[in-house]
Amino acid sequence: MSTQRPDIRRISAEETVPLRHAVLWPDHPVSHVLLPEDATGHHYGAFLETDPATPVAVISVFHDPLPFPITPAESSGSTDGPPLRAARFRKFACAPEHQGKGIGTKLLAHVFAVAAREMQCTVVWCDARLSAAGWYERRGMRRFGETFFKGEIEYVRMMREL
C-alpha cells in the first residue's frame, strides 16, 4: 500500500482520455474511449504530490438507470416501491505502476460518496471486466445479471446499494 495519500478532485472529461486510452483500450483508436454522455458526467482524477497535474487514476460517473430490474436475490433490500435511483461509473482506470497501492479503492469510495450525497442515488453499478470482478466484490459490490462480451473481453455487471 502507498503511504502517499492521493488528492481526488473533479476534472474535465478531456483530462480522463489519456489514461482511459492507455490503460483500458490501448490497441484501439482514442475515439474508442470517448463516451457520448461525457459532457453530462462527473469526472474525477486521483493525483499524487509528485505530479499534481497528471492523474494516476480516473473515473467517470453518470445518472443511468439499472439496465434491467433486479431480482430480490440480487438486492439487499426490498424491490417493491419506486425504482432505485442509479449512478453508473464507467472508464475507471489506474496507471499500472500505481495499481495495488489503494489509489483506485480511494477513488471508487469517493464516487460512492458523490453518488449518494451529490447525485442522490441509492445504487451504483458498472460493467466490469470479469477479470476484475473479485476486486469490486472486495469493495462491497456484487454481481447481477449474466456475463456478456465486449469484443473478446468478458464482462459482468456489478452493483452496490448505498
C-alpha positions in Angstrom: 0.0 0.0 0.0 1.1 3.5 -0.8 2.0 5.9 2.1 1.1 8.8 -0.2 -2.5 9.9 0.0 -4.0 10.8 -3.4 -5.7 14.2 -3.9 -9.1 13.3 -5.5 -10.7 16.1 -7.4 -13.2 16.8 -10.2 -11.7 17.0 -13.7 -12.9 17.5 -17.2 -13.9 14.6 -19.5 -10.9 15.5 -21.7 -8.5 15.1 -18.8 -9.6 11.4 -18.4 -8.9 10.5 -22.0 -5.1 9.8 -22.0 -5.3 7.4 -19.0 -8.6 5.7 -20.2 -6.9 5.0 -23.6 -3.5 3.9 -22.2 -5.0 1.5 -19.6 -8.3 0.3 -21.0 -8.1 0.1 -24.7 -4.5 0.9 -25.9 -4.9 -1.1 -29.1 -8.0 0.9 -30.2 -8.2 4.4 -31.5 -8.6 7.1 -28.9 -12.2 7.6 -30.1 -13.0 4.2 -28.6 -12.7 5.6 -25.0 -14.9 8.7 -25.7 -18.5 8.5 -24.5 -21.4 10.3 -26.0 -22.5 11.2 -22.4 -19.1 12.6 -21.3 -20.5 16.1 -21.4 -23.1 15.3 -18.7 -20.9 13.2 -16.5 -19.0 13.8 -13.3 -15.3 13.0 -13.8 -12.7 12.5 -11.1 -9.0 12.1 -11.0 -6.6 10.9 -8.3 -3.4 12.9 -8.2 -0.1 12.5 -6.3 2.2 15.2 -4.8 5.0 14.0 -7.1 2.9 15.2 -10.2 -0.1 17.2 -9.2 -1.1 18.0 -12.8 -1.4 14.4 -14.1 -4.0 12.0 -12.8 -2.8 8.5 -11.9 -6.4 7.2 -11.8 -9.6 8.4 -13.4 -13.3 7.5 -13.2 -16.5 8.9 -14.8 -19.9 8.7 -13.2 -23.4 9.3 -14.7 -27.0 9.2 -13.8 -28.0 5.9 -15.5 -30.8 3.5 -14.5 -30.1 -0.1 -14.0 -30.2 -1.9 -17.3 -33.0 -4.2 -16.1 -34.9 -4.8 -12.9 -33.0 -6.7 -10.2 -34.4 -9.7 -8.5 -34.9 -10.0 -4.7 -31.9 -12.3 -4.6 -29.7 -9.6 -6.2 -30.9 -6.9 -3.8 -30.1 -6.5 -0.2 -33.5 -4.8 0.4 -37.0 -4.9 -1.0 -37.6 -4.5 -4.7 -41.1 -3.2 -4.0 -41.7 0.5 -4.4 -40.2 3.2 -6.7 -37.3 2.2 -8.9 -33.8 2.7 -7.5 -32.1 5.9 -8.4 -28.9 4.7 -10.0 -25.5 6.1 -10.9 -23.2 4.2 -13.3 -19.5 4.6 -13.3 -17.5 4.0 -16.5 -14.0 4.1 -17.8 -12.3 3.5 -14.4 -8.6 3.3 -15.0 -5.5 3.4 -12.8 -2.0 3.6 -14.2 -0.4 0.1 -13.9 2.6 1.5 -11.9 0.1 2.8 -9.3 -2.2 -0.3 -9.0 -2.2 -2.2 -5.7 -1.5 1.0 -3.7 -5.0 1.8 -2.6 -5.5 4.7 -5.0 -8.3 3.1 -7.1 -10.0 2.0 -3.9 -10.0 5.6 -2.6 -11.2 6.9 -5.9 -14.1 4.4 -6.0 -15.1 5.2 -2.4 -15.2 8.8 -3.4 -17.6 8.0 -6.3 -19.8 6.0 -3.9 -20.0 9.1 -1.6 -20.6 11.5 -4.6 -23.4 9.2 -5.9 -25.1 9.1 -2.6 -24.7 12.7 -1.4 -24.5 14.9 -4.6 -26.3 12.7 -7.1 -29.0 11.5 -4.6 -28.6 7.9 -5.9 -29.4 4.7 -3.9 -27.3 2.3 -6.1 -24.1 2.4 -8.1 -23.4 0.0 -10.9 -20.9 -0.7 -13.7 -20.0 -3.1 -16.4 -16.8 -4.8 -15.0 -14.3 -6.9 -16.8 -14.8 -10.4 -15.4 -11.1 -10.5 -14.5 -11.7 -7.5 -12.1 -15.0 -8.8 -10.5 -13.2 -10.0 -7.4 -11.6 -6.6 -6.9 -15.0 -5.0 -7.0 -16.5 -7.6 -4.7 -13.8 -6.9 -2.1 -15.0 -3.3 -2.2 -18.7 -4.1 -1.4 -20.1 -4.6 -4.9 -21.9 -7.7 -6.1 -22.6 -9.3 -9.4 -26.0 -9.1 -11.1 -27.2 -10.4 -14.4 -25.4 -12.7 -16.8 -21.9 -12.3 -18.2 -21.5 -10.8 -21.7 -18.8 -9.8 -24.1 -17.5 -6.5 -25.5 -15.3 -7.7 -28.3 -13.2 -10.5 -26.9 -13.4 -9.4 -23.3 -15.9 -10.9 -20.9 -17.8 -8.6 -18.6 -20.2 -8.8 -15.7 -22.5 -6.2 -14.2 -21.7 -5.2 -10.6 -23.7 -3.1 -8.2 -23.6 -1.7 -4.7 -26.6 -0.2 -2.8 -25.7 2.9 -1.0 
